Amino acid sequence: MATGAATALVCLPYWLPRLVVGLRVRLFARINGEEGIPIPGELVGVDRFKEVYSHPAADGRSEGAGLSDLFWYWLAPGPEVHQEHLEPGERYDEVARVTRRILARPKADVASLAARCASHVLDENGHGFVRLRDLMMPVWAEFSYELVFGEPCPAEARDLIVGNADDVVTALKGCGLRHMDRRERLTAYLRARLGDVCHPLPEGLSPAERVFYLQGTFFNTAVVQMSEAMTHLLLAIAQHPELQRRLAADPGDEAYLDRVVEESMRRYPLFGIAHRITSAEIVVDERTTLPAGSVLCFNYADFHSAGFENAASFDPGRWEHVSVREANHIPFGVTANRPCPARGIAPVAMRAVVRETLRRFTLASSAAHTRSIPNRGPCLLGPRPDPRRHRVRLTLLRLRDRWENVWRSVVQLVCGTYMVLEARRLRLAGRHFETRETRLQEELTDG
């Protein structure tokens, strides 16, 4: 019996996290119900994924979906004016135009800004163990700040932005509870600096809503998504030495770096599930019609895996023979349905940061690399050129990551369950739209 117990304990990192993940999935499904039509799935296959996603009736974002309560909970404060969660209409169109205007920069300027921000942050870090997401988050905090305010980011602002973004993404992954005080400190800072923004903000928003718009769009989503994208990219580079050597030896090979970036976004899409609510029925084929009010759950990871040989492998070479436009590959969404407004500048900025990183460091990692990356990308940074061998340190890193995953999976189960239940109790999205409908009815009655 003692031997069996010891064996079970030693094997704990191999079986407990999977067991806990399975329990989480069943528990969340029970709490949230079976809302949502998975796409691709039984009703809509891979071949109709883009068609349905691009359909004019797949345009609802928050109203009418229980899932919205959960996302609004995670994205607070101000989720009601977060660009990704505004309902279609004049208000969304105005906000989207302002965002595009702020992001409209020449590619050379974008690359220069990203390189400068990366240099500033990376020069503060020495060699050794890092979490790549923690390393990258200050880079994108400075980058976003300068886009919005047109000046270098002060240390105080950077700390507030990183604290806000880290709290959001940590809660999203169930690795910790929300800390609204961290988020509200950034809100107060932006409220005091609203007059310093170097771009006209949406006129249809109140001053308070403009603050929430900036916080949600530029200092939450932009910082989180770019930090996650760079973590995936750098971790993939760290785990493929030949690829890293080629990039370091010829930093001017834009075509190869582009393929590496595309493969990173294919293999590790930033969006797991994007949900949309249908405003009218969608006829898929002669047998299938999606009713109005349906919640469509578009699975990026499944779509990005379909139609590729050895889809689970990281292979930039596949893009030498596959057209990005023709493949099942939509890292920034689809043009007809709320595409990512940063799709033009994100790859440019990412390439610049990769170059600055590889100019200073070699990267090595043996940590688990999953799409949700709850471990924040453990990695060893070494000097360039690096005469040391990382074999022993990588073995220790792998063991550390596996044992951390035991504790982390339990934390995710407990924190995730609490937040799902709390989001259902608060019903931020549902109550917002109910209040709006009541207010509109009162205005019509008074009129």
Residue pairs with C-beta under 8 A, 6 or more apart in sequence:
12 403
12 406
13 402
13 403
13 405
13 406
14 402
16 406
16 409
17 405
17 406
17 408
17 409
20 409
20 410
20 412
20 413
21 409
23 413
24 174
24 412
24 413
24 416
24 417
27 413
27 417
28 416
28 417
28 420
31 417
31 420
31 421
31 424
32 66
32 67
32 70
32 420
32 424
33 66
35 65
35 66
35 67
35 295
36 65
36 67
36 275
36 295
36 296
36 297
37 43
37 44
37 290
37 294
37 295
37 296
37 297
38 297
38 299
39 49
39 52
39 53
39 296
39 297
39 298
39 299
40 46
40 49
40 299
40 302
40 303
40 306
41 299
43 284
43 288
43 290
44 52
44 284
44 288
44 290
46 302
46 303
46 306
46 307
46 328
48 284
48 285
49 298
49 303
49 328
50 330
50 334
52 58
52 282
52 284
52 290
52 296
53 276
53 296
53 298
53 330
53 333
53 334
53 336
53 337
54 334
54 335
54 336
54 337
55 282
55 336
55 337
56 336
57 278
57 279
57 280
57 281
57 282
57 292
58 276
58 278
58 282
58 296
58 337
59 88
59 276
59 278
59 279
59 337
60 87
60 88
60 276
60 277
60 278
60 279
61 68
61 84
61 85
61 86
61 87
61 88
61 276
61 277
61 338
62 68
62 71
62 72
62 85
62 86
62 87
62 277
62 429
62 433
63 87
63 277
63 429
63 433
64 277
64 293
64 295
64 433
65 275
65 277
65 295
65 429
66 295
66 424
66 430
67 275
67 295
67 297
68 85
68 275
68 429
68 430
69 423
69 424
69 426
69 427
69 428
69 429
69 430
70 419
70 420
70 423
70 424
71 79
71 85
71 429
72 79
72 80
72 85
72 423
72 428
72 429
72 432
73 79
73 178
73 419
73 422
73 423
73 426
73 428
74 168
74 171
74 172
74 178
74 419
74 423
75 82
75 85
75 168
75 216
75 220
76 178
76 180
76 183
76 428
77 180
77 183
77 184
77 187
77 212
77 215
78 187
78 209
78 211
78 212
78 213
78 215
78 216
79 85
79 216
79 428
79 429
80 86
80 212
80 432
81 95
81 205
81 209
81 212
81 213
81 216
82 212
82 213
82 216
82 217
82 220
82 221
83 92
83 95
83 96
83 99
83 213
83 216
83 217
83 221
83 341
84 221
84 338
85 429
86 92
86 95
88 279
90 204
91 202
91 204
91 205
94 202
94 203
94 204
95 202
95 204
95 205
95 213
96 341
98 199
98 200
98 201
98 202
99 217
99 341
100 341
101 199
101 200
102 147
102 148
102 199
102 218
103 147
103 341
103 342
103 344
103 345
105 113
105 147
105 345
107 345
107 348
110 345
110 348
110 349
110 352
111 348
111 349
111 351
111 352
112 352
113 143
113 146
113 147
113 349
114 139
114 143
114 348
114 349
114 350
114 352
114 353
115 352
115 353
115 355
115 356
117 139
117 140
117 142
117 143
117 146
117 153
118 139
118 352
118 353
118 356
118 357
119 356
120 142
121 135
121 138
121 139
121 142
122 135
122 139
122 356
122 357
122 360
122 361
123 360
125 135
125 381
126 381
127 361
127 381
127 382
127 383
128 380
128 381
129 378
129 379
129 380
129 381
129 397
130 378
130 379
130 380
130 381
131 375
131 376
131 377
131 378
131 379
132 230
132 231
132 234
132 235
132 376
132 377
132 378
132 379
133 169
133 227
133 228
133 231
133 373
133 376
133 377
134 166
134 376
136 226
136 227
136 230
136 231
136 234
136 353
137 162
137 165
137 166
137 223
137 227
138 158
138 162
139 227
139 230
139 353
140 222
140 223
140 226
140 227
140 230
141 153
141 157
141 158
141 161
141 162
141 165
141 219
141 223
142 152
142 153
142 158
143 226
143 349
144 161
144 218
144 219
144 222
144 223
145 153
145 157
145 158
145 161
145 219
146 152
146 153
147 218
148 197
148 198
148 199
148 214
148 218
149 193
149 196
149 197
149 198
150 198
153 161
156 189
157 189
160 185
160 186
160 189
161 186
161 219
161 223
162 223
163 182
163 185
163 186
164 182
164 183
164 185
164 186
164 215
164 219
164 220
165 219
165 220
165 223
165 224
165 227
167 176
167 178
167 179
167 182
167 183
168 183
168 220
168 224
169 224
169 227
169 228
170 176
171 177
171 178
171 415
171 419
172 224
173 372
173 374
173 412
174 374
174 411
174 412
174 413
174 415
174 416
174 419
175 374
175 408
175 411
175 412
175 415
176 411
176 415
177 415
177 418
177 419
178 419
183 215
186 215
186 219
187 211
187 212
187 215
190 211
190 214
190 215
190 219
191 207
191 208
191 211
194 201
194 207
194 210
194 211
194 214
197 214
201 210
201 213
201 214
202 209
202 210
202 213
205 213
222 342
225 270
225 342
226 342
226 346
226 349
226 350
228 270
228 373
229 264
229 265
229 270
229 346
229 350
230 350
230 353
230 354
231 373
231 376
231 377
232 264
232 265
232 267
232 268
232 369
232 373
232 377
233 260
233 261
233 264
233 350
233 354
234 354
234 357
234 363
234 377
234 379
235 365
235 367
235 369
235 373
235 377
235 379
236 243
236 260
236 263
236 264
236 267
236 268
236 314
236 369
237 243
237 244
237 247
237 260
237 354
237 358
237 363
238 244
238 363
238 364
238 365
238 379
238 380
239 314
239 365
239 366
239 369
240 314
241 364
243 260
243 316
244 358
244 362
244 363
246 253
246 256
247 253
247 256
247 257
247 260
247 354
247 358
248 358
248 362
248 384
250 256
251 257
251 355
251 358
251 359
254 351
256 316
257 351
257 354
258 319
258 347
258 351
259 316
259 317
259 319
259 320
260 316
260 354
261 347
261 350
261 351
261 354
262 316
262 319
262 324
262 329
262 331
263 314
263 315
263 316
263 318
263 319
264 314
265 329
265 331
266 304
266 308
266 327
266 329
266 331
267 304
267 312
267 314
268 369
268 371
268 373
269 300
269 301
269 304
269 331
269 371
270 300
270 331
271 300
271 333
272 299
272 300
272 301
272 371
272 372
273 297
273 298
273 299
273 300
274 297
274 298
274 300
274 333
275 295
275 296
275 297
275 298
276 295
276 296
276 298
276 337
277 293
277 294
277 295
277 296
278 290
278 291
278 292
278 293
278 294
278 296
279 292
280 292
281 289
281 290
281 291
281 292
282 289
282 290
282 294
283 289
284 290
290 296
300 330
301 371
303 328
303 330
304 311
304 328
304 329
304 330
305 311
305 312
305 328
306 328
307 327
307 328
308 318
308 322
308 327
308 328
309 318
331 343
332 339
332 340
332 342
332 343
332 346
333 339
333 340
333 343
340 346
357 363
358 384
359 384
360 384
361 381
361 382
361 383
361 384
362 381
362 382
362 383
362 384
362 385
362 386
363 379
363 380
363 381
363 382
364 379
364 380
364 382
364 390
364 393
364 394
365 377
365 378
365 379
365 380
365 394
365 397
366 394
366 395
366 397
366 398
366 401
367 375
367 377
367 378
367 379
367 397
367 398
367 401
368 375
368 401
368 402
368 405
369 377
374 408
374 412
375 401
375 404
375 405
375 408
378 397
378 400
378 401
380 390
380 393
380 394
380 397
382 388
382 390
